[in-house]
Amino acid sequence: MAENQISIALLGYGTVGSSVYQLLETKAQEISQATGASFAIKKILVRDVNLPRSGAPQEIFTENIEDILDDEAITLVVELIGGLEPAFDHVTSLLEKGKAVVTANKQLLSQQGAYLFRLAEEKGTRLKFEASVAGAIPVIKVLRESMVAAGLTGIFGIVNGTTNYILTEMSRTGARYEDALARAQEWGYAEADPTEDINGKDAAAKMAILASIAFHTPVTLSDVDCSGIETITALDIAYARELGFTVKLLGVARLYDDQINVRVYPALVADGHPVASVSGAYNAVFLTGSSIHEIMLSGPGAGGIETASAVVSDIVSIVTHPQTALSENPIPYRNLDLFPDEEVVSTFYLRLEVQDEPGVLAAVSQVFGQNGVSVESVIQKGRGAHAELVMIFHPVEEKRFMAALAELGQLPVVKGTPRPLRVEGKDHER
Amino acid sequence: MAENQISIALLGYGTVGSSVYQLLETKAQEISQATGASFAIKKILVRDVNLPRSGAPQEIFTENIEDILDDEAITLVVELIGGLEPAFDHVTSLLEKGKAVVTANKQLLSQQGAYLFRLAEEKGTRLKFEASVAGAIPVIKVLRESMVAAGLTGIFGIVNGTTNYILTEMSRTGARYEDALARAQEWGYAEADPTEDINGKDAAAKMAILASIAFHTPVTLSDVDCSGIETITALDIAYARELGFTVKLLGVARLYDDQINVRVYPALVADGHPVASVSGAYNAVFLTGSSIHEIMLSGPGAGGIETASAVVSDIVSIVTHPQTALSENPIPYRNLDLFPDEEVVSTFYLRLEVQDEPGVLAAVSQVFGQNGVSVESVIQKGRGAHAELVMIFHPVEEKRFMAALAELGQLPVVKGTPRPLRVEGKDHER
C-alpha cells in the first residue's frame, strides 16, 4: 500500500478536539495499517494561544484562521467550534480553498447543510459530519451508504442523551422532573444550561440532518416542530409504565409519498419496541423501510472520545475514498414538501383531571365521539375530590384530536390544561 | 453526475436472488438518483433453465458459468449459491477475470475468505460480503469503515435468528426446547433441517467473518469453538429469569493483547445488557472498544428481502467507490494467535442436581473452594427426593472451573452431568 501523509488542522481544542488529537496519536499505527495513510495535526485554531493546554505542543496553536487557510499542505480541517458563527465563515472559506472539512456541528449542518454540501461539490472537495449525530454510532454512514435500496419510510431517534437520562431516572426511581434534572447535572449528563436539550431543539437539529440524508431532500431546523420534556410528570411516567409504555423524547421523521414530516416530541413507546429499552444517556436511531423491515443502531451519546472516534472515521473515509466521478457529498436530489402535522394520523395518550361526579366520563366521551375520535381504553382513578381519566385513543388525524381537546377545555368538569402525549410503536412485532 | 451503466450477473435465483432482481427493478430510480449509476441484470446462472420462474425474463437464465465468465460487459457478479462448492470455484474464476464479486456466502468466507480477498486484490478487483452476516444490518461496512479508531476489544453477536427465536419462545411461554423448535419450523423461522443453526455452526461461521474484519487477522470456521442450544432446558431458562438473566446463543469474540478468542455458546445475559432485549428472530451485533464504549446494531435476521438489500448496498458501494490506491479488500494485516479457551476468565452459572441431604452444599462448596473457584450466590431448591443447587460464580479462569466440575462429577451426591452456562454482561452499566 502507498503510504499517504495527510496534514490536518483542528478548529477548536475542547473535549472533542483534544480527544481527536489523542486518538490520532495513540491509534496511529492501527490507522496506518488499516488505511495505508498517516495523519499529522499541523495546526490548531484556538481563541487564546496563551492558555495552558495539554496534549498538543504549544507551537502548533494559532489564533489566526489564515494560518490554516493559507497553508497548502493542510488538505483536511476538522471543525469543532460549534454554533453558527464563526464556524460557518470558516467552513465556507475552507471549502472555497478546496480543503476537505470534517465537522461535528449540528447547528451548522441543520441550518446551512445543503448550501455547504453544494459548495464542497463545486470545489471538488468533501464535507463530512458523522460526529454531528449520535457520537460514535455511525448512523450517517449507514444512511448514506447502506440504505440506498432500503426503501426508507421512517426514523425514530433518541438523539439526545440528556433527556433520555432524565426520563430513565424518572422511570427508574419515580423522581420528579426537577430532581432527575439535578441528578443529570450532578453526574455530568446535563450542562449547567440544559435548555436546548430539554426543549427538544438539540434533537430537532439532529433530526433535520438525519431526515435530509435519509430522504434526499433539504430539511432545516426550522422545518422541525419540537416540544420538550419540561411538562412530563412523574405521574405520566407511572401511568405509562402501568399501561406498558416507556416515555421517551423521540425524534420522528416519516415519508408520506412525496412529503415528509419531521418532529420531536415526548412519546409513550410500547415496551415491546426496541426503542423502549434504550435507557440512560444512550442514543438510538431506529430505521424502517420496505427492504430492511427495521434496523436499530444504539450506543452512548456524544462523549468526547466517542465523538472523536466518529471524527477520525470521517478523516479516514476522506483519505481512503477520494472524490470520484460520483458525488461523495450528500446533495439532495429532490425537494419534498412538508406533510402537515394536523393530517398526521397519531395515537394519543391523555391524562385528564376531572371532577369526581357521575356523568363525567359520558360528557368527556361525547366530546371525543362527536369529533370522530375513538377511545381505545380508559382507566378512571380517584384522587381526592378529583378523579383522573387516563385514556388511550385509536389512531386519528391529529386535527380531529386537537379539535376535541379544545372543546374539552370548555367543559366545566375538566380541570387544568389537558396535555396529550403521542403513543408510538404499539403495532411493533418481532 | 455521469450516468454509469453496470451489467450484472447473478449466480443462483432462490429467495435472495429473486429479491435482488426485484429490488434492482423497483428501486432503479432511487438508486440511479442516489448514485448516478444504473444496473441491469444480464445473466442468471441456474441449474436448470427449464424450470418455471417469475420475475426475470427466460432468456437471461443460463446453466453455463462460462457465459458469465466470458462476457466482458459483465463486470460485477452476485454469488448466491451458498456452500463451498461450486461457489468457491466460480468466485475464484470470476475474480481471476477481474470481475467484482458480491456474496452472501458465510461458509465460503469463513473458510476461504483470506485467500479470496488476496486474489481480488491481486486482480485489481473487489469481493464484498455485507449480506453474509445479519441480513440488512450493515455490520460489515461499520466494522470496516467506521471502527478504524474505535480500539475494538470485543464483539457479542446474536447472529442466528432461528436459535434466538427458539430461546425467546422458551422464555416467553415456558415451552420445552422441542416444542419451541417445532413452532419455529411452523412459522418459517427454522429450516426443516435446522442442525447448523441449533448446534451453533452457522453462528460460528459468521463470528469467524466478524472477528477477522474487526481484528484484522485471519479467523476461519475451524478457529471457532461452538456449542449449541440443544441441551438448554425450560428449567435453565426459568432460573435464569428468576436471577435476572435471559438465555441467548452468543457469538463472543475478544481481543487479548495480541491474541484472540472466538467462540459460540449459549449464555445467561444480564437483563440490563442491550443484547438481552434482542428477542425473536432478530440479530444483533454489539461492539465494545476503548473509543466507542459500545455500539449495538440490531434488526431482523436474514430474510430474502433484507439480504437482498445488503447485496444491493454492496453493488452500489463497488460502483460508487472504485478501487483506489488504498485497498478496498479486507486483507488481514496481522496474524494473531488464538487465546486458549482454558485461560479465558468467565463467569459461570451451574444447575446441579444433588441428593437432598445434610452436608451436600458443604461438599459441593468444598470442591469449588479447593479449585480456587468462588461462589457468588447459590439457591437451593427442593425437587422431590432430589434438591437442585442453582449457583453463580465469581469470574474465574475456565480451566479451574472445569477442573472443579470434573471433581464434582465424582461426588456420589451429585446426580447426572452438570452443564454449566457462561454468564455475560453482568458488569454492564449505562
Chai-1 contact restraints between the chains, C-beta under 6 A:
chainA,res_idxA,chainB,res_idxB,connection_type,confidence,min_distance_angstrom,max_distance_angstrom,comment,restraint_id
A,A2,B,A325,contact,1.0,0.0,6.0,A-B,restraint_1
A,L23,B,A149,contact,1.0,0.0,6.0,A-B,restraint_2
A,K27,B,A149,contact,1.0,0.0,6.0,A-B,restraint_3
A,I31,B,V148,contact,1.0,0.0,6.0,A-B,restraint_4
A,Q33,B,Y333,contact,1.0,0.0,6.0,A-B,restraint_5
A,A34,B,V148,contact,1.0,0.0,6.0,A-B,restraint_6
A,G36,B,L326,contact,1.0,0.0,6.0,A-B,restraint_7
A,A136,B,I292,contact,1.0,0.0,6.0,A-B,restraint_8
A,I137,B,I295,contact,1.0,0.0,6.0,A-B,restraint_9
A,P138,B,V142,contact,1.0,0.0,6.0,A-B,restraint_10
A,P138,B,S146,contact,1.0,0.0,6.0,A-B,restraint_11
A,K141,B,S146,contact,1.0,0.0,6.0,A-B,restraint_12
A,V142,B,P138,contact,1.0,0.0,6.0,A-B,restraint_13
A,S146,B,P138,contact,1.0,0.0,6.0,A-B,restraint_14
A,S146,B,K141,contact,1.0,0.0,6.0,A-B,restraint_15
A,S146,B,S313,contact,1.0,0.0,6.0,A-B,restraint_16
A,V148,B,I31,contact,1.0,0.0,6.0,A-B,restraint_17
A,V148,B,A34,contact,1.0,0.0,6.0,A-B,restraint_18
A,V148,B,V316,contact,1.0,0.0,6.0,A-B,restraint_19
A,A149,B,L23,contact,1.0,0.0,6.0,A-B,restraint_20
A,A149,B,K27,contact,1.0,0.0,6.0,A-B,restraint_21
A,A149,B,S309,contact,1.0,0.0,6.0,A-B,restraint_22
A,A149,B,V312,contact,1.0,0.0,6.0,A-B,restraint_23
A,A150,B,S309,contact,1.0,0.0,6.0,A-B,restraint_24
A,S277,B,S277,contact,1.0,0.0,6.0,A-B,restraint_25
A,S279,B,R430,contact,1.0,0.0,6.0,A-B,restraint_26
A,G280,B,R430,contact,1.0,0.0,6.0,A-B,restraint_27
A,S291,B,I305,contact,1.0,0.0,6.0,A-B,restraint_28
A,S291,B,S309,contact,1.0,0.0,6.0,A-B,restraint_29
A,I292,B,A136,contact,1.0,0.0,6.0,A-B,restraint_30
A,I292,B,E306,contact,1.0,0.0,6.0,A-B,restraint_31
A,I292,B,S309,contact,1.0,0.0,6.0,A-B,restraint_32
A,H293,B,P300,contact,1.0,0.0,6.0,A-B,restraint_33
A,E294,B,G299,contact,1.0,0.0,6.0,A-B,restraint_34
A,I295,B,I137,contact,1.0,0.0,6.0,A-B,restraint_35
A,I295,B,G299,contact,1.0,0.0,6.0,A-B,restraint_36
A,M296,B,S298,contact,1.0,0.0,6.0,A-B,restraint_37
A,L297,B,L297,contact,1.0,0.0,6.0,A-B,restraint_38
A,S298,B,M296,contact,1.0,0.0,6.0,A-B,restraint_39
A,G299,B,E294,contact,1.0,0.0,6.0,A-B,restraint_40
A,G299,B,I295,contact,1.0,0.0,6.0,A-B,restraint_41
A,P300,B,H293,contact,1.0,0.0,6.0,A-B,restraint_42
A,I305,B,S291,contact,1.0,0.0,6.0,A-B,restraint_43
A,E306,B,I292,contact,1.0,0.0,6.0,A-B,restraint_44
A,S309,B,A149,contact,1.0,0.0,6.0,A-B,restraint_45
A,S309,B,A150,contact,1.0,0.0,6.0,A-B,restraint_46
A,S309,B,S291,contact,1.0,0.0,6.0,A-B,restraint_47
A,S309,B,I292,contact,1.0,0.0,6.0,A-B,restraint_48
A,V312,B,A149,contact,1.0,0.0,6.0,A-B,restraint_49
A,S313,B,S146,contact,1.0,0.0,6.0,A-B,restraint_50
A,V316,B,V148,contact,1.0,0.0,6.0,A-B,restraint_51
A,T320,B,L326,contact,1.0,0.0,6.0,A-B,restraint_52
A,H321,B,H321,contact,1.0,0.0,6.0,A-B,restraint_53
A,A325,B,A2,contact,1.0,0.0,6.0,A-B,restraint_54
A,L326,B,T35,contact,1.0,0.0,6.0,A-B,restraint_55
A,L326,B,G36,contact,1.0,0.0,6.0,A-B,restraint_56
A,L326,B,T320,contact,1.0,0.0,6.0,A-B,restraint_57
A,Y333,B,Q33,contact,1.0,0.0,6.0,A-B,restraint_58
A,R430,B,S279,contact,1.0,0.0,6.0,A-B,restraint_59
A,R430,B,G280,contact,1.0,0.0,6.0,A-B,restraint_60
